[in-house]
C-alpha cells in the first residue's frame, strides 16, 4: 500500500482530528476489555487482534486515470509448438477470455525472437514431428475441424470432442518437457507461424473482444561482411606476452600453451589459425519477414498493435549476441517506417522495447532506447517476475518484502521514462508470480492471488497504464485457465476485478495500521488497501460508487471501520477465500461462501454480493482477499 503521507485531503485537519478521537476511543475501549482465558489464566489477546483500522478515501479527484484495458492478457508463442493454438476456437475458452474483456492480448514471450512467418495454408507441414498414432487420430481431426470452422461466418467457434482434447493433452504433456528443457538450457528452437496460425489467433482475439498485440522477431539480422577481431586481438596480446614466435592465418586453434610447447620442443615453427566465423552483428534489422506478415494482416484487415523483440537485454545469454540501445532504437524506427508504408497500419500502435526486469543492463538499455527512440513508441513496455519458478514453499508467496519489490522496480522504470519523455504511457508486460513457467501446485493456486492482486493495486497507484498477465492459457503454471479449460483462482480474481474496479484510482488514508519501527527494522504492511471508482460498465451500481479491495496477509482477523466520507454507507462485500480443505494450495475459490464454477461453456456464475448494513465494521478473515463496493456515495471523482 502506498505511503499514507503522500495523500492529501480537503479539510484534512478536521478529518485527522476526528480520526484521532475515534482511534483514541477505540484504544481506550480495547484497553478496558479483556477476554477471559481458558482455565482462569490471565493471558489476554494480542493488541493487533483488537485494533480497529479506520479507512477513508479521497473522493474529490482521482490520483491516476488508467487505460480501460488496464488488466490485460498474454499468450506465449509456445502455444503453436504444443498444438493448443488449434483449440483457441473452443467455445469455453472464448467465453472465459470474453469475461476479461475489454483487454489487450499480447502474443509474445521468450520465443518471440524465434518466430518465423510463412504465408502458407498447409495445416500440418510446420507442426513438427510427433508419435505415429497422432497422424490419423489427431491431425485428421484438426483438418476436419478447420474445414468446419471455415464454413462459419463471423466468429468461428467449436465444441471439440473429449477424445480429441485428450489426445491434445497427451501431445502437450510431451511437448512441455521439450519446452521446459529449452527454458532451463536457454537454447530455443525456431517456431513457424503460418497464415493459418495467424488466422486462428486473430479469430480468438476478435471473438473474445480482445485487441491483439503481436510481437515480431528482432533477431532476424542482416549478415555483416566484417570480421570481429576482438577475440583474435586478445589471443595476439597473450601470445606476445609469452614471446611466442608464431605465423598467423584465419582458421581455428586450441590450448595455445600446450600447442606451442609441442612445436618448440620438436623444433617446428607454429602457424596458428584464427576463427574467421566471428562476425560483427550488422547495424540493421532484417525486416523482410515482418513486411510479409504486415502485408498479409493488412490484406485481412486485422486490427493489430505491434512490438519488436522480447527482453533485448537478455539476448547475449539466449543467442550469444547483443543488440545495444542505439541499434534497438534504429530497429524500432525502421519498424515505424514499415507500418507507415502499409496504409492500413499507418496509425497502428507500436509498443516497446519490452525490456526485462529493471536491473543494471536493462535500465541502461531502456535509458539509451528512450533517448534515441522515445517518440517512436506509443507506450513503453517492460517485464517483471517476482521469483524463481523453482520455489517450493507456499510461504514464498506471502512475504511482504517480495510484494514490495514491484514498487521499487516501477520507480526505476518511471524515472528513466520521465527523464526522456514525460507523460509517456508505461505498460507492465509479461507479469506473473514466478518465471521459468512457475511451479505446479503453487503458482497456480489461491496463494498466488495475493501477488497478482497486489501487482494490480501497486501498478494502478503508480500510474502503470496496462498490466499484461502471463499467461491466459497454456504453457507452465502461471496461467489463468488450465488445460481442462477450468478457471484457476487468479482467473476468478481477475473476473471480480474486471466487474467491479474501474480505471480511476483514488487515494486511501488509514489510521491505526502503522506501527513504530524498531531501529534497523522496516515495518511492511500485511494489510494492503486500494481504492478505485467502481467500473462504469457494471450496471448494478450507479456512477459515483467506489470499490475498495483489501489483501489481508495477517494470520488473524482484521477489523476495518469506514470513516470520513465513507461513514454510514451501505457496503456490498465480495469476499474471496479458498474452497475445500487445501487452504492456500486450493485450485478453487469461493465468493461469500459459495464456490465459483462455470454453469456451462457459455455461462458464468452469478457474482452475488453480501450486503453489510450502514455503519457496520468490515471483518477481514485471515489470509483473504475482499472487494467492497460503497454504494450511492456519489463521489465527485467517480460521477463523470
VENNORCOR-V866075 format. One line per field, one symbol per residue. ss: DSSP state (~ for helix, > for strand, _ for the rest). psi: psi as a letter, one per 40 degrees, with the letter a starting at -180 (. if undefined). burial: 1 if it has 9 or more other C-alpha atoms within 8 Angstrom, else 0. A space follows every 50 residues. Layout:
ss: ???
psi: ???
burial: ???
This chain:
ss: ___~~~_____~~~~~~~~~~~~~~~~~~~~~_____~~~______~~~~ _>>>>>>______>>_____>>>>>__~~~~__~~~~__>~~~~~~~~__ __>>>>>__~~~~~>>>>_____________~~~~~~~~~~~~~~~~~~~ _______>___~~~~~~~~~~~~~~~~~~~~~~~~_____>>>>~~~~~~ ~~~~~~~~_>>>>>>>____>_____>__~~~~~~~~~~~~~___>>>>> >____~~~~~~~~~~____>>>>>>___>_____>__~~~~~~~~~~~~_ ___>>>>>___~~~~~~~~_____~~~~~~~~~~~~~~~~~_~~~____> >>>>>____~~~~~~~~~~~~~~_____>>>>>>>________~~~~~_~ ~~~~~~~~~~~~~~~~~~~~____>>>>>>>>_______________~~~ ~~~~~~~~~~~____>>>>>__>_______>_____>_~~~~~~~~~~~~ >>>>>>_>>>>_______________>>>>>>>>___________>>>>> >>_____>>>>>_~~~____>>>>>>>>____~~~___>>>__>>____> __>______>>>_____>>>___>>>>>>>_____~~~__
psi: hihdeeihihfddddddddddddddddddddehhhhiieeiehiiiddde hhhhhihhediidihiidfdhaiihieedddeeedeeeehddddddddde iiiihhgiadedeehhhhgiehdedediiiideddddddddddddddddd eiiahhiihhidddddddddddddddddddddddefhiiihhhidddddd dddddddefihhhhhiheegihiieihheddddddddddddefhgiiiih biiigddddddddddefihhhhiiheehihiieihhedddddddddddde fhhiiiihihgdeeddddeeiihidddddddddddddddddhddedeiih iiefiahgadddddddddddddfdedidihiiihidiiefieidddeehd dddeddddddddddddddddghehihihifiidiafeahhecefaddedd dddddddddddeehdihhhhidibhafeidhaeefhhidddddddddddd hiehhihihiiedhihiihehhhhhehhhiiiiiheeheehiieihhhhh hheieiihhhhhibeeifihhhhghhiihaeebeeieiiihfehhhihda eehiihghihhhiheihhhhiifihihhhhifefhdeed.
burial: 10000010000000100010001001100100000110000000000011 11111111100111110011111111111111111101111111111101 11111111101111111110000000100000011111111110100010 00000101000001101110110011001101100001001111111101 11111111111111111101110000100001000000100000000000 11100000110011000011011111001111011000111111111100 00011111111111110100011011111111101101110100110111 11111111000111111111001101111111111101100001001101 01101110110111011101100111111111111111100111111111 11111111111011111111111111111111000011111111110111 11111111111100000000000001111111111101001111111111 11110011111111011011111111111000111111111100110000 0000000000010110000111111111111111111100
